[in-house]
Amino acid sequence: MNMSNIRKPIVVVGAGITGCVIAYKLSRAGKKVILIEKENEVGGLARTFRYGDYTFDIGPHRFYIGNKEIFSFLREILKEDYEIIQRNSSVFFLGKYHTWPLNPWIMFNLPISILFKSFYELLVVLPRKRNKKIEHFKDYIMKYYGPTLYNTFFRSYTQKFLKLYPEETHSNWAQEAIKRTIIDERMASRNLWEILKMTFLFFPLRTEFLYPAGGIDLFCRRLAEEAQEAGAEIHVNSHIESVKLSSTKIEGVIFGHEEVKPEKLIWTGNLRNLCELSNVPIGELNYLNLILFNVLLKKPIKKDFQWCYYGSDDLIFSRITLPSRFNQNLVPKGKESLCVEVTCNGNDPCWQAPESLIGQIQEDLKKMGLVETIADIDNIYIEKISNAYPVYTRDYPQHLCQVKESLSKFENLSLAGRTGLFWYNNMDDSIEHGLKLAKWILQDRE
């Protein structure tokens, strides 16, 4: 071990799931850790908002328990403070709610003309496209899911969600988005025909999740508490003001007018910010912002889904979550709540003035039958979530490769997490990557 590095801390930027996992593992192994978070609490995209007796996560956050190592780690942190729930998600298209992931019975709920088209595509069109070259999002969906589903849902949903035309979107977005929304490893890499055949001939897809008691943020709060008990410093409401660089290393990190000389810098924050601080061209890598309209309702509603995707062009929101379907204690007895999501870019007028959308939100909720009258809405709280999704344009791989190559000259720098890696992942992926990176660091230091 290099004796000059003994007292140098490992600095972790960003206290989301990946950052908290790394800080927890390293501090408990006896390493000096400083965790820096720009928000006023830990959690990142896994934060929780509370308004009186109402509790909201940032959308339908939950932990998939198919990975035994991840499940074991979750139980290590949460102890007994969790429950196992069955997935119940939906998609709204062609004027109806359908179970998602799709099952064979959806075919019999479609209009007769679309039913015949879908069967024809499954039996004739999709097999012919097996060798078709995939260049963008549209190509991927047309090859694996067919023109009917592309035209009735995926095209409009993706364009509304990403603010990009499908032909301008990289095929990786289709592959990752399908994987992230299906989640279950048994289904995530299969095409429509395989999914329908598997569920029709064998068994309905049943996916189980772990949900922490009282809100998703319990996981990161527990990690942070135990990391602090092990000696880690955690600084919230802190921004990295500058970094000092040599030709091969990050020599200093300045935050809150304090300078730290890190042995290693682990960056899970916005990749654009890191590039600006280190004088590395960022290219055309951008993130999508998210506005949450957390709606407090005066009475329960009849919908039973946990979350639902909305692709219709005439609806402003792209996804709605019902917190009570994860845990009834997230809403007061006899009440209900809705987490309504709208994506936007940083220069969109709605990002600057999200309250301007409240009237349309109310009308669209009524149109979807989620409220009977606008008077059923007790209150709406707005939360702005920046850098929620990396934007996969057609040329993003080239830009990302150039950025990573430029940053690789700093031998004591590691990128991690969804935002730092520009990686559209789930929370389970963030845990897994955090555990692997922490293990690698500990092995490298021994």
DRENDRENKE-377026 format. One record per residue (C-alpha): residue in one letter; x, y, z; residue number from 1. Coordinates in pm, 1 decimal, padded with zeros to 6 digits. Example, Ala and Ser with C-alpha at 12.3 -4.5 7.8 and 13.67 -1.06 7.14 Angstrom:
  residu      east     north        up  num
       a   01230.0  -00450.0   00780.0    1
       s   01367.0  -00106.0   00714.0    2
This chain:
  residu      east     north        up  num
       m   00000.0   00000.0   00000.0    1
       n   00120.9   00351.0  -00081.8    2
       m   00185.2   00509.4   00261.2    3
       s   00126.9   00859.4   00121.0    4
       n  -00235.6   00767.9   00055.8    5
       i  -00327.4   00643.2   00403.4    6
       r  -00495.7   00962.8   00521.3    7
       k  -00642.5   01061.2   00185.8    8
       p  -01020.7   01008.8   00164.1    9
       i  -01224.1   00851.5  -00107.4   10
       v  -01463.4   01123.5  -00223.6   11
       v  -01801.7   01009.5  -00355.2   12
       v  -02007.8   01269.6  -00540.0   13
       g  -02381.6   01202.1  -00538.0   14
       a  -02575.4   01030.2  -00258.0   15
       g  -02812.1   00833.1  -00474.1   16
       i  -02831.9   00456.8  -00447.0   17
       t  -02492.6   00387.7  -00606.3   18
       g  -02314.1   00655.7  -00404.0   19
       c  -02471.5   00543.0  -00077.0   20
       v  -02390.7   00176.1  -00142.2   21
       i  -02026.7   00261.6  -00213.6   22
       a  -01996.3   00488.1   00091.6   23
       y  -02152.1   00217.9   00310.3   24
       k  -01923.9  -00062.9   00190.4   25
       l  -01601.4   00140.0   00195.2   26
       s  -01658.1   00307.1   00532.5   27
       r  -01748.3  -00023.9   00698.3   28
       a  -01425.5  -00165.6   00557.8   29
       g  -01235.9   00103.8   00747.3   30
       k  -01175.7   00348.1   00463.8   31
       k  -01204.6   00722.7   00501.3   32
       v  -01504.4   00835.5   00294.8   33
       i  -01654.7   01175.0   00215.4   34
       l  -01999.1   01165.9   00049.9   35
       i  -02114.7   01491.9  -00113.2   36
       e  -02478.4   01551.7  -00214.7   37
       k  -02627.9   01864.4  -00374.6   38
       e  -02982.0   01803.1  -00239.8   39
       n  -03081.0   01852.9   00122.7   40
       e  -03111.2   01477.7   00181.0   41
       v  -02967.5   01152.5   00050.7   42
       g  -03145.4   00932.7  -00201.7   43
       g  -03094.7   01096.5  -00539.3   44
       l  -03359.7   00962.2  -00775.0   45
       a  -03473.6   00736.2  -00489.3   46
       r  -03585.8   01021.9  -00265.4   47
       t  -03925.7   01036.7  -00099.4   48
       f  -04149.3   01340.4  -00051.0   49
       r  -04390.6   01376.9   00241.1   50
       y  -04680.0   01618.5   00282.4   51
       g  -04848.4   01553.4   00615.0   52
       d  -04974.7   01192.6   00605.5   53
       y  -04915.1   01156.4   00229.5   54
       t  -04594.8   00990.2   00100.9   55
       f  -04466.1   00997.8  -00257.3   56
       d  -04162.2   00839.6  -00421.9   57
       i  -04023.2   00961.3  -00754.0   58
       g  -04254.2   00741.3  -00959.4   59
       p  -04296.4   00364.9  -00913.9   60
       h  -03970.4   00287.9  -00736.3   61
       r  -03929.9  -00065.0  -00599.0   62
       f  -03660.5  -00332.7  -00583.7   63
       y  -03673.6  -00640.0  -00805.6   64
       i  -03569.7  -00944.4  -00602.5   65
       g  -03473.8  -01185.1  -00880.4   66
       n  -03103.1  -01139.7  -00803.1   67
       k  -03023.2  -01333.6  -00483.4   68
       e  -02717.0  -01123.9  -00398.2   69
       i  -02914.8  -00800.0  -00427.1   70
       f  -03206.2  -00944.8  -00227.8   71
       s  -02967.7  -01050.7   00048.1   72
       f  -02808.1  -00704.7   00058.7   73
       l  -03148.3  -00534.0   00073.9   74
       r  -03246.2  -00747.2   00372.6   75
       e  -02911.1  -00675.0   00538.1   76
       i  -02986.6  -00303.2   00524.7   77
       l  -03364.3  -00294.9   00574.3   78
       k  -03379.9  -00570.5   00839.2   79
       e  -03753.2  -00648.6   00874.6   80
       d  -03874.5  -00311.7   00747.5   81
       y  -04004.9  -00417.0   00407.8   82
       e  -04277.3  -00616.0   00239.4   83
       i  -04289.6  -00828.3  -00074.7   84
       i  -04550.2  -00719.6  -00327.4   85
       q  -04665.4  -00858.3  -00662.2   86
       r  -04634.7  -00643.9  -00971.9   87
       n  -04953.6  -00497.4  -01118.1   88
       s  -04873.1  -00243.8  -01389.9   89
       s  -05069.2  -00126.0  -01691.0   90
       v  -05046.7   00055.1  -02021.7   91
       f  -05318.6   00272.6  -02173.1   92
       f  -05362.1   00269.5  -02549.0   93
       l  -05643.5   00244.2  -02802.6   94
       g  -05876.8   00385.1  -02538.8   95
       k  -05833.9   00100.8  -02287.9   96
       y  -05617.5  -00011.2  -01999.2   97
       h  -05414.0  -00326.0  -02064.6   98
       t  -05187.9  -00532.5  -01840.7   99
       w  -04816.0  -00464.6  -01889.8  100
       p  -04607.8  -00662.0  -01976.2  101
       l  -04846.1  -00769.0  -02249.2  102
       n  -05011.1  -01108.8  -02228.6  103
       p  -05190.7  -01315.7  -02495.5  104
       w  -05534.7  -01203.6  -02379.7  105
       i  -05464.6  -00849.4  -02492.0  106
       m  -05521.9  -00968.2  -02848.0  107
       f  -05889.0  -01031.0  -02776.7  108
       n  -05938.4  -00677.9  -02639.7  109
       l  -05815.7  -00512.0  -02957.8  110
       p  -06040.0  -00383.4  -03240.4  111
       i  -06096.9  -00657.3  -03499.5  112
       s  -05891.5  -00481.2  -03769.2  113
       i  -05592.3  -00442.7  -03537.0  114
       l  -05638.1  -00798.9  -03411.5  115
       f  -05592.8  -00940.3  -03761.9  116
       k  -05297.4  -00713.1  -03831.2  117
       s  -05129.6  -00821.3  -03508.4  118
       f  -05168.8  -01192.3  -03579.6  119
       y  -05040.2  -01142.8  -03932.9  120
       e  -04734.5  -00957.9  -03802.1  121
       l  -04660.1  -01224.4  -03541.3  122
       l  -04683.9  -01507.9  -03790.2  123
       v  -04548.9  -01349.3  -04109.4  124
       v  -04391.4  -01004.9  -04073.9  125
       l  -04173.7  -01043.8  -03762.0  126
       p  -04004.8  -01367.9  -03879.5  127
       r  -03903.7  -01189.1  -04201.0  128
       k  -03737.2  -00907.6  -04005.4  129
       r  -03498.7  -01130.9  -03810.0  130
       n  -03197.9  -01027.7  -04018.1  131
       k  -03297.4  -00663.7  -04063.1  132
       k  -03029.6  -00412.0  -03965.4  133
       i  -03125.6  -00196.7  -03667.6  134
       e  -03022.2   00168.9  -03686.7  135
       h  -03261.3   00349.7  -03452.4  136
       f  -03551.6   00310.3  -03208.5  137
       k  -03814.3   00259.3  -03477.3  138
       d  -03615.4  -00022.2  -03638.5  139
       y  -03589.2  -00207.7  -03307.9  140
       i  -03959.0  -00188.9  -03222.6  141
       m  -04067.5  -00276.2  -03576.7  142
       k  -03839.1  -00581.5  -03573.3  143
       y  -03930.6  -00721.4  -03231.5  144
       y  -04281.6  -00590.4  -03163.9  145
       g  -04427.2  -00517.2  -03507.2  146
       p  -04579.1  -00215.5  -03686.5  147
       t  -04912.5  -00230.2  -03503.8  148
       l  -04770.0  -00187.6  -03152.9  149
       y  -04520.3   00065.9  -03286.0  150
       n  -04791.9   00281.2  -03441.8  151
       t  -05052.0   00241.5  -03166.2  152
       f  -04823.4   00297.5  -02866.1  153
       f  -04443.4   00303.3  -02887.7  154
       r  -04412.1   00582.7  -03144.9  155
       s  -04629.4   00838.3  -02965.1  156
       y  -04516.1   00740.5  -02615.6  157
       t  -04146.0   00765.6  -02698.3  158
       q  -04181.3   01093.7  -02883.6  159
       k  -04381.3   01243.8  -02596.3  160
       f  -04148.3   01106.1  -02329.3  161
       l  -03807.6   01174.6  -02486.5  162
       k  -03898.5   01483.3  -02691.6  163
       l  -03729.0   01313.0  -02987.0  164
       y  -03860.8   01149.0  -03300.9  165
       p  -03811.9   00768.6  -03292.9  166
       e  -03583.2   00790.4  -03597.4  167
       e  -03360.1   01031.5  -03401.7  168
       t  -03342.1   00796.7  -03102.5  169
       h  -03076.6   00527.3  -03070.2  170
       s  -03193.9   00166.2  -03073.9  171
       n  -03030.7   00121.8  -02731.1  172
       w  -03314.2   00327.4  -02584.7  173
       a  -03568.3   00076.0  -02713.6  174
       q  -03369.3  -00217.9  -02581.3  175
       e  -03305.0  -00061.4  -02240.4  176
       a  -03653.4   00089.1  -02204.7  177
       i  -03821.4  -00246.1  -02274.3  178
       k  -03585.0  -00417.9  -02031.6  179
       r  -03642.9  -00156.4  -01759.8  180
       t  -04021.1  -00156.4  -01792.5  181
       i  -04052.8  -00537.1  -01809.1  182
       i  -03780.4  -00581.5  -01540.6  183
       d  -03823.0  -00957.6  -01496.9  184
       e  -03508.7  -01126.2  -01632.1  185
       r  -03717.8  -01411.6  -01772.0  186
       m  -03881.0  -01172.1  -02016.2  187
       a  -03656.5  -00870.6  -02054.5  188
       s  -03467.3  -00978.7  -02366.7  189
       r  -03751.3  -01149.4  -02549.5  190
       n  -03954.1  -01024.9  -02843.7  191
       l  -04332.3  -00997.3  -02850.9  192
       w  -04386.8  -01342.5  -02996.0  193
       e  -04171.7  -01509.6  -02731.0  194
       i  -04344.5  -01317.9  -02450.0  195
       l  -04691.6  -01411.2  -02572.6  196
       k  -04594.8  -01771.8  -02636.8  197
       m  -04428.2  -01808.1  -02297.0  198
       t  -04718.7  -01660.9  -02101.6  199
       f  -04983.7  -01843.5  -02307.5  200
       l  -04827.2  -02189.7  -02304.9  201
       f  -04666.2  -02193.3  -01962.9  202
       f  -04765.5  -01944.0  -01697.3  203
       p  -04869.7  -01584.6  -01646.1  204
       l  -04574.7  -01359.4  -01570.0  205
       r  -04565.2  -01299.2  -01194.9  206
       t  -04297.8  -01060.9  -01075.0  207
       e  -04228.8  -00985.0  -00710.6  208
       f  -04080.2  -00666.2  -00566.9  209
       l  -03945.3  -00558.5  -00232.3  210
       y  -04081.2  -00229.8  -00102.9  211
       p  -03931.9  -00058.4   00207.2  212
       a  -04164.8   00039.3   00490.6  213
       g  -04271.4   00403.0   00469.2  214
       g  -04109.4   00490.2   00137.8  215
       i  -03825.9   00401.1  -00097.8  216
       d  -03588.3   00649.2   00069.0  217
       l  -03551.1   00423.3   00373.6  218
       f  -03285.0   00222.9   00190.0  219
       c  -03050.9   00517.1   00125.9  220
       r  -03118.2   00668.5   00469.4  221
       r  -03016.5   00341.5   00635.9  222
       l  -02703.1   00317.4   00421.9  223
       a  -02607.2   00675.8   00505.9  224
       e  -02670.8   00629.0   00879.6  225
       e  -02455.4   00316.9   00897.3  226
       a  -02184.8   00477.3   00684.6  227
       q  -02175.0   00773.5   00925.6  228
       e  -02155.8   00540.2   01224.4  229
       a  -01853.7   00380.8   01055.7  230
       g  -01686.3   00720.1   01022.7  231
       a  -01799.5   00851.5   00683.7  232
       e  -01854.9   01225.5   00640.9  233
       i  -02180.5   01312.1   00463.0  234
       h  -02232.5   01663.8   00331.6  235
       v  -02577.7   01752.9   00196.7  236
       n  -02667.1   02084.3   00030.4  237
       s  -02311.0   02082.4  -00104.9  238
       h  -02186.9   02145.5  -00456.5  239
       i  -01850.0   02072.7  -00610.4  240
       e  -01719.7   02418.9  -00684.6  241
       s  -01401.3   02317.2  -00864.2  242
       v  -01143.3   02044.5  -00898.8  243
       k  -00765.8   02070.5  -00915.7  244
       l  -00608.1   01861.9  -01188.1  245
       s  -00271.7   01732.3  -01290.1  246
       s  -00215.2   01562.0  -01622.1  247
       t  -00305.2   01221.7  -01474.4  248
       k  -00495.2   01275.1  -01148.0  249
       i  -00766.1   01460.5  -00962.6  250
       e  -00545.6   01640.7  -00709.3  251
       g  -00810.3   01835.0  -00520.1  252
       v  -01186.9   01870.3  -00478.9  253
       i  -01329.7   02200.4  -00354.1  254
       f  -01678.0   02214.1  -00200.7  255
       g  -01824.2   02452.6   00054.9  256
       h  -01495.5   02649.9   00049.2  257
       e  -01317.4   02336.7   00170.3  258
       e  -01049.6   02157.3  -00027.6  259
       v  -00999.8   01782.2  -00002.6  260
       k  -00713.1   01593.6  -00161.4  261
       p  -00875.0   01264.6  -00264.6  262
       e  -00711.5   00931.2  -00304.6  263
       k  -00997.0   00853.7  -00541.3  264
       l  -01294.7   01047.0  -00677.1  265
       i  -01609.5   00847.2  -00752.8  266
       w  -01850.5   01054.2  -00959.2  267
       t  -02218.6   00951.9  -00966.5  268
       g  -02349.5   01300.8  -01046.4  269
       n  -02421.8   01482.5  -01369.8  270
       l  -02158.2   01390.8  -01627.3  271
       r  -02189.1   01734.7  -01787.5  272
       n  -02087.9   01901.3  -01459.6  273
       l  -01780.6   01680.9  -01427.7  274
       c  -01675.6   01760.5  -01784.1  275
       e  -01711.4   02133.3  -01722.0  276
       l  -01502.4   02108.5  -01405.1  277
       s  -01229.8   01903.9  -01576.1  278
       n  -01227.6   02096.9  -01906.7  279
       v  -01342.2   01795.8  -02108.5  280
       p  -01572.8   01859.3  -02408.2  281
       i  -01914.0   01705.5  -02335.3  282
       g  -02041.3   01692.1  -02691.7  283
       e  -02415.4   01636.2  -02733.3  284
       l  -02481.7   01435.9  -02417.8  285
       n  -02795.7   01567.6  -02248.4  286
       y  -03035.4   01463.9  -01974.1  287
       l  -03411.7   01477.8  -01955.9  288
       n  -03576.8   01647.8  -01658.2  289
       l  -03885.0   01523.3  -01476.4  290
       i  -04167.1   01718.8  -01314.4  291
       l  -04376.9   01539.6  -01053.1  292
       f  -04728.9   01655.8  -00985.1  293
       n  -04806.3   01484.5  -00655.7  294
       v  -05184.1   01487.7  -00633.9  295
       l  -05373.5   01452.5  -00304.7  296
       l  -05723.6   01312.5  -00354.3  297
       k  -06017.4   01335.8  -00116.7  298
       k  -06136.1   00978.9  -00176.4  299
       p  -06012.5   00642.4  -00313.2  300
       i  -06031.7   00557.7  -00683.3  301
       k  -06123.8   00229.9  -00851.9  302
       k  -05808.9   00174.0  -01060.4  303
       d  -05596.4  -00105.7  -00917.8  304
       f  -05265.2  -00069.1  -01107.8  305
       q  -04947.8   00030.8  -00926.6  306
       w  -04837.0   00239.3  -01223.1  307
       c  -04951.7   00296.0  -01580.5  308
       y  -04787.9   00422.2  -01902.1  309
       y  -04982.1   00669.8  -02117.2  310
       g  -04878.3   00709.0  -02480.3  311
       s  -05163.8   00918.5  -02617.3  312
       d  -05058.4   01245.8  -02778.2  313
       d  -05355.1   01429.6  -02625.5  314
       l  -05246.8   01353.5  -02267.1  315
       i  -04973.2   01561.8  -02107.6  316
       f  -04845.1   01297.3  -01867.0  317
       s  -04649.2   00985.8  -01960.7  318
       r  -04683.9   00780.3  -01640.4  319
       i  -04894.5   00777.6  -01324.2  320
       t  -04822.5   00593.3  -00999.2  321
       l  -05067.1   00506.1  -00721.8  322
       p  -04858.9   00504.2  -00399.3  323
       s  -05128.6   00320.3  -00201.2  324
       r  -05086.3   00016.4  -00430.4  325
       f  -04731.7  -00020.3  -00296.5  326
       n  -04828.5   00032.3   00065.3  327
       q  -05164.3   00146.4   00202.6  328
       n  -04991.4   00345.0   00474.6  329
       l  -04855.7   00591.7   00215.9  330
       v  -05196.6   00765.2   00212.3  331
       p  -05438.6   00849.1   00495.7  332
       k  -05727.8   00609.6   00542.9  333
       g  -06015.3   00687.6   00308.3  334
       k  -05794.7   00903.9   00084.0  335
       e  -05591.5   00848.2  -00234.9  336
       s  -05294.7   00999.2  -00415.6  337
       l  -05144.4   01006.2  -00765.1  338
       c  -04785.8   01071.7  -00871.5  339
       v  -04819.3   01225.4  -01218.4  340
       e  -04503.2   01248.9  -01432.5  341
       v  -04423.2   01496.2  -01710.0  342
       t  -04083.1   01496.2  -01880.0  343
       c  -03922.1   01806.7  -02026.4  344
       n  -03595.5   01968.0  -02127.8  345
       g  -03425.7   02231.0  -01917.0  346
       n  -03512.3   02510.5  -02158.9  347
       d  -03882.8   02419.1  -02186.8  348
       p  -04122.7   02682.6  -02046.3  349
       c  -04289.5   02421.4  -01822.2  350
       w  -03959.7   02354.8  -01642.1  351
       q  -03940.9   02721.2  -01549.4  352
       a  -04311.5   02745.2  -01459.9  353
       p  -04453.5   02394.6  -01395.9  354
       e  -04760.6   02538.4  -01223.2  355
       s  -04879.8   02644.8  -01569.4  356
       l  -04960.8   02276.9  -01640.1  357
       i  -05187.0   02220.0  -01339.1  358
       g  -05508.5   02298.5  -01527.5  359
       q  -05422.6   02052.7  -01804.7  360
       i  -05317.3   01789.7  -01550.1  361
       q  -05654.5   01819.3  -01379.4  362
       e  -05848.9   01791.4  -01704.2  363
       d  -05646.7   01490.5  -01824.3  364
       l  -05698.3   01310.2  -01493.4  365
       k  -06071.3   01361.4  -01531.4  366
       k  -06059.0   01244.8  -01894.8  367
       m  -05887.5   00921.0  -01786.0  368
       g  -06142.6   00856.3  -01512.7  369
       l  -05881.9   00893.3  -01240.8  370
       v  -06097.9   01160.5  -01077.2  371
       e  -06470.8   01206.8  -01119.0  372
       t  -06454.4   01581.8  -01080.0  373
       i  -06174.7   01831.4  -01030.4  374
       a  -06327.1   01900.5  -00689.0  375
       d  -06200.6   01552.3  -00585.6  376
       i  -05847.4   01697.3  -00590.9  377
       d  -05748.9   01830.2  -00251.5  378
       n  -05405.7   01968.1  -00344.5  379
       i  -05118.8   01929.9  -00590.7  380
       y  -04753.7   01954.8  -00489.6  381
       i  -04488.4   02006.8  -00758.6  382
       e  -04137.9   01857.7  -00741.5  383
       k  -03871.5   01924.8  -01007.0  384
       i  -03624.0   01641.2  -01068.4  385
       s  -03330.2   01741.9  -01287.7  386
       n  -03119.6   01498.7  -01492.4  387
       a  -03360.8   01209.1  -01444.3  388
       y  -03288.1   01027.0  -01771.6  389
       p  -02992.5   01020.3  -02011.1  390
       v  -03107.4   01103.3  -02364.0  391
       y  -03003.7   00837.9  -02614.9  392
       t  -02979.1   01024.7  -02944.6  393
       r  -02861.7   00828.2  -03247.5  394
       d  -02506.4   00956.3  -03210.4  395
       y  -02480.8   00944.2  -02830.5  396
       p  -02240.6   00640.6  -02827.8  397
       q  -01973.3   00837.8  -03012.4  398
       h  -02004.7   01135.9  -02777.9  399
       l  -02004.1   00912.8  -02468.7  400
       c  -01701.5   00720.2  -02590.4  401
       q  -01508.2   01044.2  -02646.7  402
       v  -01599.5   01174.4  -02299.2  403
       k  -01500.7   00851.1  -02124.6  404
       e  -01174.4   00836.7  -02319.1  405
       s  -01088.9   01196.0  -02221.2  406
       l  -01171.2   01132.5  -01854.4  407
       s  -00978.3   00805.0  -01844.9  408
       k  -00649.6   00997.1  -01820.5  409
       f  -00738.7   01072.5  -01456.5  410
       e  -00630.2   00746.0  -01298.9  411
       n  -00801.0   00811.5  -00964.2  412
       l  -01143.7   00889.1  -01117.4  413
       s  -01431.5   00640.5  -01148.4  414
       l  -01775.4   00702.7  -01300.3  415
       a  -02074.6   00531.0  -01142.0  416
       g  -02453.5   00528.4  -01128.6  417
       r  -02720.9   00622.2  -01379.8  418
       t  -02618.7   00985.4  -01414.4  419
       g  -02243.1   00942.2  -01391.9  420
       l  -02230.8   00658.8  -01643.3  421
       f  -02503.3   00806.3  -01867.6  422
       w  -02676.7   00471.8  -01827.8  423
       y  -03052.1   00412.5  -01825.1  424
       n  -03069.0   00159.1  -01542.5  425
       n  -03290.2   00040.8  -01257.2  426
       m  -03218.3   00071.9  -00885.7  427
       d  -03116.6  -00293.7  -00874.0  428
       d  -02848.9  -00223.5  -01136.7  429
       s  -02728.4   00070.7  -00927.1  430
       i  -02692.0  -00152.7  -00621.1  431
       e  -02509.1  -00418.8  -00818.0  432
       h  -02268.9  -00170.6  -00976.3  433
       g  -02204.4  -00001.0  -00640.6  434
       l  -02120.3  -00332.4  -00476.8  435
       k  -01886.1  -00431.9  -00759.7  436
       l  -01706.9  -00097.1  -00765.3  437
       a  -01660.5  -00097.1  -00387.2  438
       k  -01521.8  -00452.4  -00399.9  439
       w  -01280.0  -00356.5  -00677.8  440
       i  -01157.2  -00052.5  -00482.2  441
       l  -01102.3  -00256.3  -00166.7  442
       q  -00914.1  -00528.9  -00352.5  443
       d  -00702.9  -00268.6  -00532.0  444
       r  -00607.2  -00100.4  -00202.5  445
       e  -00507.8  -00418.1  -00020.0  446
